[in-house]
Structures are given as structure tokens and as C-alpha cells.
Amino acid sequence: MTLRVVFLDRASLKASVRPLAFPAEYLEHPKTDTHDIVARLNGADVAIINKVPMRAETLRRLPQLKMIAVAATGYDVVDIPYCKAHGIAVANIRNYAVHTVPEHTFAMILALRRNLLRYRQDVEAGVWNRSEQFCFLTHDIGDLHGATLGIIGEGAIGQSTAAIGRAFGMRVLFADHPPPKMQGVEFTPLDTVLAQSDVISLHCPLLAETRNLIDIRAFRKMKRNALLINTARGGLVDEAALIQALDEGLIAGAGFDVLTVEPPRDGHPLLDLKRPNFILTPHVAWASDGAMQFLADQLIDNIDAWASGKPQHLVTS
């Protein structure tokens, strides 16, 4: 039996995709608008998606669909309850960004903690040229050694981030938060983590319980010299509250790789936040060449395993 497999947003993955291990009609589309989903998946057994939304109203029109292979760890674009109720298997990618996301996280932390953006601006403005000594010390420079790193999200990426923090000599605290949680991890109450951390890094999924987890009340509990890093999901942070926190000096700075709306076609308040204590990157923390190839290989592994009757990495089990 030949299965029909359709990749709806192939352009989102810059890696080679090996052939499937079973007879299949395999089709790719660089990107797919919402109104084209049903037509392109007509007769498909397997849909491969990254950010294409698969909601109940769409899935109802695809009775033949048996599997959704998500080319990412996050699966909030898929209506999981509907899939569970109608026997559609959904598999996601696990542990593929355990190096690239933590490295991006620490690139932001180091740039902000050492005020690299401010010093670069000053150098470009000729401040060094006019200095009366060999250097100029106009901005604070903070060490990571001895600082406290608070992590919300204790999965593989959170734990890899913790390992890098410990290598720098940081004290690491994992914040207690809504489920799911990893067994064997010692948790600290969230309010304690907010109050004691010099850097807070988010690595938890976006769930109803974690949406706007960091709001203005959370910012008011943080140290005034704290940094907030978000390489997870935009919805974890109340973005208006972030702007207020930076404007009022409630925290020292922030580094974000995610927004609540991506791409921000109609503009976004954080795009206009041009200040040296805020870094915004376009959701690329995950996107090292090695990580993307690992993702592509596991994506096909997930489909092959499902087709062989031994599914893996299911979020619908």
C-alpha cells in the first residue's frame, strides 16, 4: 500500500530530507496558507507541518488523515484533543535543539550581562578615540561566575542550559511551574526564583497554564539587575508588561528569540524597542545547521516508526 505524505511548509527546514522507508507518494510545498491546507492534504495519509495550523475545523474536512508529523518540538498549532478523539497520531521532535538553543541563550546572556551592545555603540560613536586612558568604563560589566540562573522548564533544553550555567560557575535554580514536570529535578518556588535570580531563562512549553507566566507582577518580584531570556515561546511573557518593566527599570535587560505573533507582518511593539539592553532575534535559536539536520532525520524516523506500527514521540498517546 502506497501512502500519501505531504510536507506543507518545507521552506521552514533548511536541511536534506531522506526518502521514507516505505512506499509513499511524497509531495512538498514551500509554504501553505490556511485556505490551501484542505486542498493540498486531500487524500493524504500523513501531513508534515512546522507552523501550519491544524485546527478542528480543518481536520474535520480531512477524514483520511492518519498522522501529523510536526517538524518541531512545540505542537500548539495542532488541535491535540481532536486528534486524540479521532485517532490521528501526532508526533513531535525531541531533544534536537539541546545544544543550539542553550548556546543562543548564553550568547544573549553574555551580550547583555557584559553590556556589549552599549560598548559597541560607544566605539562606533568614537568614544574610545577620545578616551584619556587605554579603556573607558562607562557601563557595568557583570560576571556570570557566582550569579544565580533561574530556569523555568526542566526538559532537555532547560537541563542543557543549566549545565552551561554551572560550567560558568553559576548557581542554578529550577522554578516550580505548572505540569508537565521532569522527575528527579529539585524545584524551587517560582516566587523565590524570581526574587533570587540574576538571569531567568524560559524553556517551558506554551500551555494554558503557562501563558503570560511572566507578567507585570512577576517583573516586580525580580531583581533590578536581572535579565530575562526567552527562547521558548512568545506567549510565555506578557509583552506589554516587558516593555513597561524595561521602561521603569524593573529589570536590567532582556533577550527574546520569539514573539506572540510570528512573523510580525503588521509590526510589533518589540520591533520598535530599539535599546541596548534588549536583543530580539527572529526565532533562530533552534536553527543551527547541525540541529536542523538532526530534526529532519528524526522527522522521517517518526513517520517510518508510525508506518511500521511502532510509533515514537507521540503526543497523542
C-alpha positions as CSV (number, residue, x, y, z in Angstrom):
1,M,0.0,0.0,0.0
2,T,1.4,3.4,-1.0
3,L,0.8,6.2,1.5
4,R,0.4,9.8,0.5
5,V,2.7,12.1,2.6
6,V,2.6,15.9,2.2
7,F,5.0,18.4,3.7
8,L,3.1,21.7,3.9
9,D,5.9,24.1,4.8
10,R,9.1,22.6,3.5
11,A,10.9,26.0,3.4
12,S,10.8,26.2,7.2
13,L,13.5,23.4,7.3
14,K,17.0,24.1,5.8
15,A,18.2,20.5,5.7
16,S,18.0,17.5,3.5
17,V,15.1,15.1,4.0
18,R,15.9,11.5,3.2
19,P,13.5,9.2,1.5
20,L,10.9,7.3,3.6
21,A,11.5,3.6,4.3
22,F,8.1,2.5,2.9
23,P,6.3,3.0,-0.5
24,A,5.0,6.6,-0.5
25,E,3.8,9.4,-2.7
26,Y,5.8,12.3,-1.2
27,L,4.9,15.9,-2.0
28,E,6.4,19.1,-0.8
29,H,5.1,22.7,-0.7
30,P,7.5,25.6,0.3
31,K,4.7,27.2,2.3
32,T,0.9,26.8,2.7
33,D,-1.7,29.4,3.6
34,T,-4.6,28.4,5.8
35,H,-7.1,28.4,2.9
36,D,-4.9,25.9,0.9
37,I,-4.5,23.3,3.7
38,V,-7.5,21.1,2.8
39,A,-6.9,21.1,-0.9
40,R,-3.2,20.1,-0.5
41,L,-4.0,17.4,2.0
42,N,-6.8,15.9,0.0
43,G,-6.2,12.2,0.1
44,A,-3.1,12.5,2.3
45,D,-2.4,9.9,5.0
46,V,0.4,11.9,6.6
47,A,0.8,15.7,6.9
48,I,4.2,17.1,7.8
49,I,4.0,20.6,9.3
50,N,6.1,23.1,11.2
51,K,3.9,26.1,11.8
52,V,0.8,25.4,9.6
53,P,-2.2,25.4,11.9
54,M,-4.2,22.1,12.1
55,R,-7.4,23.1,13.9
56,A,-10.5,21.1,14.3
57,E,-12.4,22.9,11.6
58,T,-9.7,21.9,9.2
59,L,-9.2,18.4,10.4
60,R,-12.9,17.6,10.1
61,R,-12.5,18.0,6.3
62,L,-9.6,15.5,6.2
63,P,-11.2,12.2,7.1
64,Q,-8.4,10.2,5.5
65,L,-5.6,11.9,7.5
66,K,-4.0,9.4,9.9
67,M,-0.8,11.1,11.1
68,I,0.6,14.6,11.7
69,A,4.4,14.8,11.9
70,V,5.4,18.0,13.5
71,A,8.8,19.3,12.4
72,A,9.3,21.0,15.7
73,T,9.1,20.3,19.4
74,G,6.2,22.7,20.0
75,Y,2.8,21.4,18.8
76,D,0.5,24.2,19.9
77,V,-0.6,24.7,16.3
78,V,-2.3,21.2,16.3
79,D,-5.7,20.5,18.0
80,I,-4.4,17.6,20.1
81,P,-7.8,16.8,21.7
82,Y,-9.4,16.5,18.3
83,C,-6.6,14.3,17.1
84,K,-6.9,12.0,20.2
85,A,-10.6,11.7,19.8
86,H,-10.4,10.8,16.1
87,G,-7.4,8.6,16.1
88,I,-4.9,10.9,14.3
89,A,-1.4,10.2,15.6
90,V,0.7,13.3,16.3
91,A,4.5,13.0,16.7
92,N,6.9,15.8,17.5
93,I,10.7,16.2,17.6
94,R,12.5,15.5,20.8
95,N,15.9,16.7,22.1
96,Y,17.1,18.1,18.7
97,A,18.0,21.6,20.0
98,V,19.7,20.7,23.2
99,H,22.9,22.5,22.1
100,T,21.8,25.2,19.8
101,V,19.1,26.8,22.0
102,P,21.3,26.9,25.1
103,E,24.2,28.3,23.1
104,H,21.9,31.1,21.7
105,T,20.6,31.7,25.2
106,F,24.1,32.3,26.6
107,A,25.0,34.4,23.6
108,M,22.2,36.7,24.7
109,I,23.1,36.5,28.4
110,L,26.8,37.3,27.8
111,A,26.0,40.2,25.4
112,L,23.6,41.7,28.0
113,R,25.5,40.9,31.1
114,R,28.7,42.5,29.8
115,N,26.9,45.4,28.1
116,L,28.4,44.5,24.7
117,L,25.8,46.4,22.7
118,R,26.3,49.6,24.7
119,Y,30.1,49.4,24.3
120,R,29.8,48.7,20.6
121,Q,27.6,51.8,20.2
122,D,30.2,53.9,22.1
123,V,33.1,52.6,20.0
124,E,31.2,53.3,16.8
125,A,30.5,56.8,18.1
126,G,34.2,57.5,18.7
127,V,34.1,57.4,22.5
128,W,37.2,55.2,22.7
129,N,39.1,57.6,20.4
130,R,38.5,60.4,22.8
131,S,39.3,58.4,26.0
132,E,42.0,59.8,28.2
133,Q,43.2,56.3,29.2
134,F,43.5,52.9,27.4
135,C,39.9,52.0,28.0
136,F,36.7,53.6,29.2
137,L,34.4,52.1,31.8
138,T,31.0,53.8,31.2
139,H,28.8,50.7,31.6
140,D,28.5,48.0,34.2
141,I,30.1,44.6,33.4
142,G,28.7,41.6,35.3
143,D,30.3,38.2,35.8
144,L,28.3,35.0,35.4
145,H,30.5,33.3,38.0
146,G,28.7,33.4,41.3
147,A,25.4,34.7,39.7
148,T,22.1,32.8,40.0
149,L,20.4,31.3,37.0
150,G,16.7,30.6,37.3
151,I,15.3,28.2,34.7
152,I,11.6,27.7,34.0
153,G,11.4,24.4,32.1
154,E,13.4,21.4,33.1
155,G,13.3,19.4,29.9
156,A,16.4,18.5,27.8
157,I,17.0,22.1,26.7
158,G,16.5,23.5,30.2
159,Q,18.9,21.0,31.7
160,S,21.5,21.7,29.0
161,T,21.2,25.4,29.8
162,A,21.7,24.6,33.4
163,A,24.8,22.6,32.6
164,I,26.3,25.5,30.7
165,G,25.4,27.8,33.6
166,R,27.1,25.5,36.1
167,A,30.2,25.5,33.9
168,F,30.3,29.3,34.2
169,G,30.1,28.9,38.0
170,M,26.5,29.9,38.3
171,R,24.1,28.7,40.9
172,V,21.1,27.1,39.2
173,L,17.5,27.0,40.4
174,F,14.7,25.2,38.6
175,A,11.4,27.0,39.1
176,D,8.3,25.1,40.2
177,H,5.7,25.6,37.5
178,P,2.5,24.0,36.0
179,P,2.9,20.5,34.6
180,P,4.5,18.7,32.8
181,K,7.5,18.3,35.1
182,M,10.6,16.2,35.0
183,Q,11.1,13.6,37.7
184,G,14.2,13.8,39.8
185,V,14.6,17.6,39.5
186,E,14.7,19.7,42.6
187,F,12.2,22.6,42.3
188,T,12.3,26.0,43.9
189,P,9.1,28.0,44.4
190,L,8.6,30.3,41.4
191,D,8.5,33.5,43.6
192,T,11.8,32.5,45.2
193,V,13.4,32.0,41.8
194,L,12.1,35.4,40.5
195,A,13.4,37.1,43.6
196,Q,16.8,35.5,43.7
197,S,17.9,35.1,40.1
198,D,20.3,37.3,38.3
199,V,19.2,35.7,35.0
200,I,15.9,34.0,34.3
201,S,15.7,31.8,31.2
202,L,12.4,30.3,29.8
203,H,12.4,26.8,28.4
204,C,8.9,25.5,29.1
205,P,6.0,24.8,26.6
206,L,3.2,27.2,26.0
207,L,0.2,25.9,27.7
208,A,-3.0,27.4,29.0
209,E,-1.3,27.3,32.5
210,T,1.9,29.0,31.3
211,R,0.5,31.7,29.0
212,N,1.7,35.1,30.4
213,L,3.5,33.3,33.1
214,I,5.8,36.3,33.3
215,D,3.5,39.3,33.8
216,I,4.0,42.7,35.5
217,R,3.6,41.1,38.9
218,A,6.4,38.7,38.1
219,F,8.6,41.6,36.9
220,R,8.1,43.5,40.1
221,K,9.4,40.5,42.1
222,M,12.6,40.3,40.1
223,K,16.0,41.9,40.9
224,R,16.5,45.3,39.3
225,N,19.7,43.9,37.8
226,A,18.1,40.8,36.4
227,L,17.9,39.6,32.8
228,L,15.0,37.8,31.2
229,I,15.8,35.4,28.3
230,N,13.0,33.8,26.3
231,T,14.0,31.3,23.6
232,A,10.9,29.2,24.1
233,R,7.5,30.8,23.2
234,G,6.4,34.4,22.9
235,G,3.2,33.8,24.8
236,L,5.0,32.9,28.0
237,V,5.6,36.6,28.6
238,D,3.2,39.5,28.7
239,E,4.9,41.6,26.1
240,A,3.3,44.9,27.2
241,A,4.5,44.1,30.7
242,L,8.0,43.5,29.4
243,I,8.1,47.0,27.8
244,Q,6.8,48.5,31.0
245,A,9.4,46.6,33.0
246,L,12.2,47.9,30.8
247,D,10.9,51.4,30.7
248,E,10.6,51.5,34.5
249,G,13.9,49.8,35.2
250,L,12.3,46.8,36.9
251,I,14.9,44.6,35.2
252,A,18.2,45.3,33.6
253,G,17.5,43.8,30.2
254,A,16.0,41.1,28.1
255,G,16.8,38.8,25.2
256,F,14.0,37.4,23.1
257,D,14.0,35.0,20.2
258,V,10.2,34.7,20.0
259,L,7.1,36.8,19.7
260,T,3.4,36.1,20.2
261,V,2.8,36.6,16.5
262,E,5.3,35.3,14.0
263,P,6.2,36.6,11.6
264,P,5.2,40.1,12.7
265,R,3.8,41.2,9.4
266,D,1.8,44.1,10.7
267,G,4.6,45.3,13.1
268,H,5.0,44.6,16.7
269,P,5.8,46.7,19.8
270,L,9.0,44.7,20.5
271,L,10.3,45.5,17.0
272,D,10.2,49.2,18.0
273,L,12.1,48.6,21.2
274,K,15.5,49.8,20.0
275,R,17.5,50.0,23.1
276,P,20.9,48.5,24.0
277,N,19.5,46.4,26.9
278,F,17.1,44.5,24.6
279,I,18.0,41.9,22.0
280,L,15.4,40.5,19.6
281,T,16.3,37.7,17.1
282,P,13.9,36.1,14.6
283,H,13.2,32.7,16.1
284,V,16.5,31.3,15.1
285,A,17.8,29.9,18.4
286,W,16.9,26.4,17.2
287,A,18.3,26.8,13.7
288,S,21.9,25.7,13.7
289,D,22.8,23.6,10.7
290,G,23.5,20.6,12.9
291,A,20.3,20.9,14.8
292,M,18.2,21.2,11.6
293,Q,19.7,18.1,10.1
294,F,19.1,16.2,13.3
295,L,15.5,17.4,13.2
296,A,15.0,16.3,9.6
297,D,16.4,12.9,10.3
298,Q,14.2,12.4,13.4
299,L,11.2,13.7,11.4
300,I,11.5,10.8,8.9
301,D,12.3,8.4,11.8
302,N,9.0,9.4,13.4
303,I,7.0,8.7,10.2
304,D,8.8,5.5,9.5
305,A,8.2,4.2,13.0
306,W,4.5,5.0,12.8
307,A,4.1,3.3,9.4
308,S,5.8,0.2,10.8
309,G,3.4,0.0,13.7
310,K,5.9,1.1,16.3
311,P,5.2,4.8,16.7
312,Q,7.6,7.0,18.7
313,H,7.5,10.5,20.1
314,L,3.7,10.6,20.1
315,V,1.9,13.5,21.9
316,T,-1.4,11.8,21.4
317,S,-0.7,8.6,23.3
